[in-house]
Structure formats: C-alpha cells, structure tokens
Amino acid sequence: MTQNEFDIKVTETLAQELQKGVPILMKDGFLEPESLEEGSILKIQNAAGQFIGKGYVGKQNKGLGWLLTKNENEKIDQSFFQKKIATAIKHRDDYYHNTDTTAFRVFNGEGDGIGGLIIDYFDGYYLVSWYSEGIYSFKEIILEALEASTPYKGIYEKKRFDTKGQYVEDDDFVKGERGEFPLLVKENGQNFAIYLNDGAMVGVFLDQRDVRKTIRDNYSKGKTVLNTFSYTGAFSVFAAVGGATKTTSVDLAKRSLTKTTEQFEVNGIDVAQQDIIVMDVFDYFKYAKRKELSFDMVILDPPSFARSKKYTFSSAKDYTKLLIDAINITEKNGVIVASTNNATFGMKKFKTFVEKAFKESNRKYTVEEEFSLPTDFRTSPLFKEGNYLKVLFIRAK
C-alpha cells in the first residue's frame, strides 16, 4: 500500500514548533487546510523550501495530523511502523513480565512516535484504537507491523472518528481468535471483567492504575467511601479490597449497576454489603446533604464534559462547584480524591479549583499526594496535552 506523498509549505510558526520536536500539525499552520486528504503523507517545508519533516494527515480535534519523522529519506511503510511498535513493546517489558497486572497500554500515540494510534494489551489480546480516518488508512500495514512484533491471541479495534470524533459502532473483531467475554484481566492482583466487543468502552480506564492501588493500600482501611461517576466501580473494588467498611458507587448510566455488580463478584466481594446507586451525581449530593450523610473518602472522577436532562457539566468551568459539593459531605480529616482527564488545563490550574472550593467552604486542606499518567502511558514532553491526567489526594481538615 502506498499513500499519496506531496510537498507542502507551512507557516514559520509551525515550522519552528516542528523543528523543536512538537508532534502535532496545527490547523492554522497550513494555508489551505481543507484541501489536505486523510492519510496523505506530507513532506513539510518551511517558507524558504527547507525540509522540516514528514507527517500524515489525520484530522481530529487536536489538529490536522502528526509529525512522524525528521528524516527526509525515511519511508513511511510497514518497517517504519514495525520499528515504532517494537520499540514501544520493549519499553513495556516490565509490564509483560508482571503476572499481577495483565492489562496495560502498549502504544500511546505521540508519546511513542505516532499520534492518533493507541494500542492496549489485555492478557494476550490487543486492542487498537484509531483516532482519525488518516491513521486508519494505514490499518493493514500497522496490523502487519503489530503481528511481526509480538505473538497474540486476538486483535480487536475501536474506530473513534465519526463526524463528532466519537466511536464508530462495529463488531470490533479484527483477527486471531475471538475472545470469550468477559475476559478476566488482572491489575495489581485484582480482577477486572473486560469486554472488547461491546461498544466504545471496555470496562476499565487503565490510566488510573496507580491511583486505584494507592486507594487500596493506603487510604481505605476502616473507611466509608463514596465513588462518584463510578462507571464500572473500579475504584470501589479497590477500596473494598483495601478494607473499606462500605463503598457507595453513584453513576447516572443504568448499565453501571450490572457492570459494578460484576466487578465486585469477580473479586469475591459481597455485593450486598455495598451500595450501587443509579442516579445523577449532582442529585445524589443534594440527597446526601439532606439526609446528613458523610463519608471518610469521596472520589471524583468526572468526564471532561457531561450532559444529563437537568445538568451540563464542564470540568474546566464546573469543577470548583463539584468540589464544594464533595467537601460538604466529607468528614473532618477525610480525603477527597480529585481527578480530571481534561487536557485543556494543567495541574497548576487544577490546584486553583481546589483552593477556591475550600476557601468558599471555609475549610482548610492539605494535598497529600498527586498523580499523573502511569509509566506505560508514555508522553511527549513537547505536547503537554498528551499528559492529560491530574489526580490529587486532598485531606479535608
């Protein structure tokens, strides 16, 4: 398979950014961005016609595509992708040899040298996520490169590039043997029930691995724990195993009840001893305040943006209010685990939300621990948005 390859001049600003090693091709760096065809290989030049690098067109919300190499003679072919994937696999060698954790990220987009391509590992199965039609146009040679780099049981995929940048509904099986689902994988000794063939989500967010372990090992014993926006209850599982006296998981999605129940059961936890509530989190905060409920630990891991019938939540605008709601029902000396995956602001800004919320609540606090992405989620230091995860363990005085 050969992609169209053509010379293109970019603005001096973009040329300088790319020379520094910034991996993204920003839209405003091109004179006629609309004429660029998905999957095309661009030989990028500055205004003077000097070669800067080669990239590909893969339109997504972050930009028009990604820089792939600064070597003019390097071909973007199967051996190019194979080299990148093999290097990425080598970087995860410790994970492959860890019997306590059998689910992790193998290839993390621009952090491993190819923006728009994500590959996750689930106990012998690989899940490839394509974030643009441009990267998807390389599907055949990327899959060949993956096959040549590692043995596998089966390969699944998620196409995440419909017109709104959402997941494209499909069977998702690609090759090898089909998995029997739920597939049970391990994370730091706990079990997760995973579905690679059932919509956009698989059942767990791998980027919170270190946070879950910390909750289990250092914060849960003898505590009451509220897990909001709980999805499949992964934080609740780790809290329960860590000795929490009770966990309460709250999520608006109806499927959260069966999904959370399943995660408790595959870890041998008595579901009857836990609360799983299908309810809008903001309504639950009002209910808890009215009933004078309080918790030793409150976990906040909202989506960057969410809309329900009554509320619209944007973490960039509304996180302070969310924290105030949480502070209201957190015991004295309790802990709030505040997390966000919003890439549009950094840790410094996130901490200002915390400061404002506690000031308005008239309570003091200390930040005990902070986390960003685990080591398998490699990032590029020149693309700050790629290092999106921010988590604070806050002691509410």
DAKA-V353581 format. One record per residue. RES is the residue in one letter. SS is DSSP state (@ for helix, = for strand, . for the rest). PSI is psi in radians with two decimals (NA if undefined). Layout:
# DAKA-V353581
res:RES ss:SS psi:PSI
res:RES ss:SS psi:PSI
This chain:
# DAKA-V353581
res:M ss:. psi:2.25
res:T ss:. psi:2.34
res:Q ss:. psi:2.70
res:N ss:. psi:2.39
res:E ss:= psi:2.23
res:F ss:= psi:2.72
res:D ss:= psi:2.48
res:I ss:= psi:2.41
res:K ss:= psi:2.49
res:V ss:. psi:2.91
res:T ss:. psi:2.78
res:E ss:@ psi:-0.63
res:T ss:@ psi:-0.87
res:L ss:@ psi:-0.69
res:A ss:@ psi:-0.78
res:Q ss:@ psi:-0.71
res:E ss:@ psi:-0.81
res:L ss:@ psi:-0.63
res:Q ss:@ psi:-0.60
res:K ss:@ psi:-0.42
res:G ss:. psi:0.08
res:V ss:. psi:2.22
res:P ss:. psi:-0.21
res:I ss:= psi:2.49
res:L ss:= psi:1.70
res:M ss:. psi:2.49
res:K ss:@ psi:-0.73
res:D ss:@ psi:0.02
res:G ss:@ psi:-0.06
res:F ss:. psi:2.46
res:L ss:. psi:-0.67
res:E ss:. psi:1.26
res:P ss:@ psi:-0.53
res:E ss:@ psi:-0.41
res:S ss:@ psi:-0.09
res:L ss:. psi:2.24
res:E ss:. psi:2.35
res:E ss:. psi:2.31
res:G ss:. psi:-0.15
res:S ss:. psi:2.49
res:I ss:= psi:2.22
res:L ss:= psi:2.22
res:K ss:= psi:1.79
res:I ss:= psi:2.30
res:Q ss:= psi:2.69
res:N ss:. psi:-3.12
res:A ss:. psi:-0.52
res:A ss:. psi:-0.03
res:G ss:. psi:0.17
res:Q ss:. psi:2.46
res:F ss:= psi:2.32
res:I ss:= psi:-0.79
res:G ss:= psi:3.06
res:K ss:= psi:2.44
res:G ss:= psi:-3.11
res:Y ss:= psi:2.71
res:V ss:= psi:2.07
res:G ss:= psi:1.60
res:K ss:= psi:2.22
res:Q ss:= psi:-3.14
res:N ss:. psi:-0.37
res:K ss:. psi:-0.42
res:G ss:= psi:-2.83
res:L ss:= psi:-0.15
res:G ss:= psi:-2.85
res:W ss:= psi:2.56
res:L ss:= psi:2.38
res:L ss:= psi:-0.67
res:T ss:= psi:2.68
res:K ss:. psi:0.07
res:N ss:. psi:2.00
res:E ss:. psi:-0.50
res:N ss:. psi:-0.09
res:E ss:. psi:2.19
res:K ss:. psi:2.48
res:I ss:. psi:1.47
res:D ss:. psi:-2.95
res:Q ss:@ psi:-0.71
res:S ss:@ psi:-0.53
res:F ss:@ psi:-0.89
res:F ss:@ psi:-0.64
res:Q ss:@ psi:-0.71
res:K ss:@ psi:-0.77
res:K ss:@ psi:-0.78
res:I ss:@ psi:-0.73
res:A ss:@ psi:-0.70
res:T ss:@ psi:-0.75
res:A ss:@ psi:-0.75
res:I ss:@ psi:-0.72
res:K ss:@ psi:-0.67
res:H ss:@ psi:-0.41
res:R ss:. psi:0.32
res:D ss:@ psi:-0.74
res:D ss:@ psi:-0.66
res:Y ss:@ psi:-0.74
res:Y ss:@ psi:-0.46
res:H ss:. psi:0.12
res:N ss:. psi:1.84
res:T ss:. psi:-0.28
res:D ss:. psi:-0.33
res:T ss:. psi:1.96
res:T ss:. psi:0.40
res:A ss:= psi:2.16
res:F ss:= psi:2.98
res:R ss:= psi:2.30
res:V ss:= psi:-0.60
res:F ss:= psi:2.11
res:N ss:= psi:1.17
res:G ss:@ psi:-2.31
res:E ss:@ psi:-0.41
res:G ss:@ psi:-0.45
res:D ss:@ psi:0.19
res:G ss:. psi:-0.01
res:I ss:. psi:1.65
res:G ss:. psi:2.48
res:G ss:. psi:-0.09
res:L ss:= psi:2.14
res:I ss:= psi:2.35
res:I ss:= psi:2.16
res:D ss:= psi:2.70
res:Y ss:= psi:2.29
res:F ss:= psi:1.54
res:D ss:. psi:1.03
res:G ss:. psi:-0.30
res:Y ss:= psi:2.47
res:Y ss:= psi:2.43
res:L ss:= psi:2.01
res:V ss:= psi:2.18
res:S ss:= psi:2.18
res:W ss:= psi:2.15
res:Y ss:. psi:0.16
res:S ss:. psi:2.78
res:E ss:@ psi:-0.52
res:G ss:@ psi:-0.87
res:I ss:@ psi:-0.56
res:Y ss:@ psi:-0.46
res:S ss:. psi:-0.29
res:F ss:. psi:0.15
res:K ss:@ psi:-0.89
res:E ss:@ psi:-0.83
res:I ss:@ psi:-0.48
res:I ss:@ psi:-0.74
res:L ss:@ psi:-0.69
res:E ss:@ psi:-0.69
res:A ss:@ psi:-0.71
res:L ss:@ psi:-0.80
res:E ss:@ psi:-0.67
res:A ss:@ psi:-0.29
res:S ss:@ psi:-0.38
res:T ss:. psi:2.54
res:P ss:. psi:2.76
res:Y ss:. psi:2.77
res:K ss:. psi:-0.79
res:G ss:= psi:2.81
res:I ss:= psi:2.30
res:Y ss:= psi:2.91
res:E ss:= psi:2.74
res:K ss:= psi:2.13
res:K ss:= psi:2.05
res:R ss:. psi:0.94
res:F ss:. psi:0.69
res:D ss:. psi:-3.08
res:T ss:. psi:-0.45
res:K ss:. psi:0.22
res:G ss:. psi:0.35
res:Q ss:. psi:3.08
res:Y ss:. psi:2.42
res:V ss:= psi:2.05
res:E ss:. psi:2.25
res:D ss:. psi:3.05
res:D ss:. psi:-0.57
res:D ss:. psi:-0.19
res:F ss:= psi:2.38
res:V ss:= psi:-1.04
res:K ss:= psi:3.01
res:G ss:= psi:-2.59
res:E ss:. psi:2.48
res:R ss:. psi:2.47
res:G ss:. psi:2.72
res:E ss:. psi:2.07
res:F ss:. psi:2.51
res:P ss:. psi:2.48
res:L ss:= psi:2.22
res:L ss:= psi:2.07
res:V ss:= psi:2.84
res:K ss:= psi:2.55
res:E ss:= psi:1.99
res:N ss:. psi:0.74
res:G ss:. psi:-0.25
res:Q ss:= psi:2.79
res:N ss:= psi:2.56
res:F ss:= psi:2.38
res:A ss:= psi:2.07
res:I ss:= psi:2.47
res:Y ss:. psi:1.96
res:L ss:. psi:-0.08
res:N ss:. psi:0.37
res:D ss:. psi:1.19
res:G ss:. psi:-2.98
res:A ss:. psi:-0.60
res:M ss:. psi:2.59
res:V ss:. psi:-0.28
res:G ss:. psi:-0.19
res:V ss:. psi:2.54
res:F ss:. psi:1.96
res:L ss:@ psi:-0.36
res:D ss:@ psi:-0.22
res:Q ss:@ psi:0.25
res:R ss:@ psi:-0.87
res:D ss:@ psi:-0.60
res:V ss:@ psi:-0.77
res:R ss:@ psi:-0.76
res:K ss:@ psi:-0.72
res:T ss:@ psi:-0.73
res:I ss:@ psi:-0.81
res:R ss:@ psi:-0.84
res:D ss:@ psi:-0.54
res:N ss:@ psi:-0.22
res:Y ss:@ psi:-0.17
res:S ss:. psi:-0.49
res:K ss:. psi:2.10
res:G ss:. psi:0.22
res:K ss:. psi:2.69
res:T ss:= psi:2.33
res:V ss:= psi:2.23
res:L ss:= psi:2.14
res:N ss:= psi:1.87
res:T ss:= psi:2.73
res:F ss:. psi:0.88
res:S ss:. psi:-0.23
res:Y ss:. psi:-1.92
res:T ss:. psi:0.26
res:G ss:. psi:0.42
res:A ss:@ psi:-0.76
res:F ss:@ psi:-0.67
res:S ss:@ psi:-0.70
res:V ss:@ psi:-0.86
res:F ss:@ psi:-0.61
res:A ss:@ psi:-0.76
res:A ss:@ psi:-0.77
res:V ss:@ psi:-0.55
res:G ss:. psi:0.01
res:G ss:. psi:0.28
res:A ss:. psi:2.44
res:T ss:. psi:-0.54
res:K ss:= psi:2.51
res:T ss:= psi:2.54
res:T ss:= psi:2.07
res:S ss:= psi:2.21
res:V ss:= psi:2.20
res:D ss:= psi:2.56
res:L ss:. psi:-0.49
res:A ss:. psi:2.27
res:K ss:. psi:-0.64
res:R ss:@ psi:-0.27
res:S ss:@ psi:-0.51
res:L ss:@ psi:-0.94
res:T ss:@ psi:-0.66
res:K ss:@ psi:-0.76
res:T ss:@ psi:-0.73
res:T ss:@ psi:-0.80
res:E ss:@ psi:-0.74
res:Q ss:@ psi:-0.66
res:F ss:@ psi:-0.81
res:E ss:@ psi:-0.69
res:V ss:. psi:-0.15
res:N ss:. psi:0.18
res:G ss:. psi:0.46
res:I ss:. psi:2.37
res:D ss:. psi:1.87
res:V ss:@ psi:-0.56
res:A ss:@ psi:-0.40
res:Q ss:@ psi:-0.11
res:Q ss:. psi:2.74
res:D ss:= psi:2.24
res:I ss:= psi:2.03
res:I ss:= psi:2.17
res:V ss:= psi:1.84
res:M ss:. psi:2.64
res:D ss:. psi:2.28
res:V ss:@ psi:-0.69
res:F ss:@ psi:-0.61
res:D ss:@ psi:-0.65
res:Y ss:@ psi:-0.71
res:F ss:@ psi:-0.75
res:K ss:@ psi:-0.75
res:Y ss:@ psi:-0.82
res:A ss:@ psi:-0.68
res:K ss:@ psi:-0.73
res:R ss:@ psi:-0.68
res:K ss:. psi:0.04
res:E ss:. psi:0.70
res:L ss:. psi:2.56
res:S ss:. psi:2.77
res:F ss:= psi:2.63
res:D ss:= psi:-0.49
res:M ss:= psi:2.32
res:V ss:= psi:2.20
res:I ss:= psi:2.19
res:L ss:= psi:1.92
res:D ss:= psi:1.20
res:P ss:. psi:2.78
res:P ss:. psi:2.80
res:S ss:. psi:-0.60
res:F ss:= psi:2.34
res:A ss:= psi:2.55
res:R ss:= psi:2.23
res:S ss:. psi:-3.08
res:K ss:. psi:-0.63
res:K ss:. psi:-0.47
res:Y ss:. psi:2.61
res:T ss:= psi:2.24
res:F ss:= psi:2.25
res:S ss:= psi:2.13
res:S ss:@ psi:-0.53
res:A ss:@ psi:-0.55
res:K ss:@ psi:-0.59
res:D ss:@ psi:0.07
res:Y ss:@ psi:-0.59
res:T ss:@ psi:-0.78
res:K ss:@ psi:-0.70
res:L ss:@ psi:-0.76
res:L ss:@ psi:-0.70
res:I ss:@ psi:-0.77
res:D ss:@ psi:-0.71
res:A ss:@ psi:-0.73
res:I ss:@ psi:-0.68
res:N ss:@ psi:-0.47
res:I ss:. psi:0.37
res:T ss:= psi:2.24
res:E ss:= psi:2.73
res:K ss:= psi:2.32
res:N ss:= psi:0.25
res:G ss:= psi:3.04
res:V ss:= psi:2.33
res:I ss:= psi:2.18
res:V ss:= psi:1.83
res:A ss:= psi:2.16
res:S ss:= psi:2.55
res:T ss:= psi:2.51
res:N ss:. psi:0.34
res:N ss:. psi:2.10
res:A ss:. psi:-0.11
res:T ss:. psi:-0.14
res:F ss:. psi:2.78
res:G ss:. psi:-3.05
res:M ss:@ psi:-0.64
res:K ss:@ psi:-0.81
res:K ss:@ psi:-0.73
res:F ss:@ psi:-0.71
res:K ss:@ psi:-0.47
res:T ss:@ psi:-0.55
res:F ss:@ psi:-0.74
res:V ss:@ psi:-0.82
res:E ss:@ psi:-0.79
res:K ss:@ psi:-0.76
res:A ss:@ psi:-0.76
res:F ss:@ psi:-0.60
res:K ss:@ psi:-0.81
res:E ss:@ psi:-0.49
res:S ss:@ psi:-0.08
res:N ss:. psi:0.70
res:R ss:. psi:2.64
res:K ss:. psi:2.89
res:Y ss:= psi:2.83
res:T ss:= psi:2.51
res:V ss:= psi:2.03
res:E ss:= psi:-0.67
res:E ss:= psi:2.68
res:E ss:= psi:2.58
res:F ss:= psi:2.58
res:S ss:. psi:-2.63
res:L ss:. psi:2.57
res:P ss:. psi:2.97
res:T ss:. psi:-0.41
res:D ss:. psi:-0.28
res:F ss:. psi:1.31
res:R ss:. psi:2.50
res:T ss:. psi:2.83
res:S ss:. psi:2.19
res:P ss:. psi:-0.32
res:L ss:. psi:0.12
res:F ss:. psi:1.47
res:K ss:@ psi:-0.58
res:E ss:@ psi:-0.43
res:G ss:@ psi:-0.44
res:N ss:. psi:1.20
res:Y ss:. psi:-0.45
res:L ss:. psi:2.30
res:K ss:= psi:2.13
res:V ss:= psi:2.30
res:L ss:= psi:2.34
res:F ss:= psi:1.95
res:I ss:= psi:2.19
res:R ss:= psi:2.04
res:A ss:= psi:2.03
res:K ss:. psi:NA
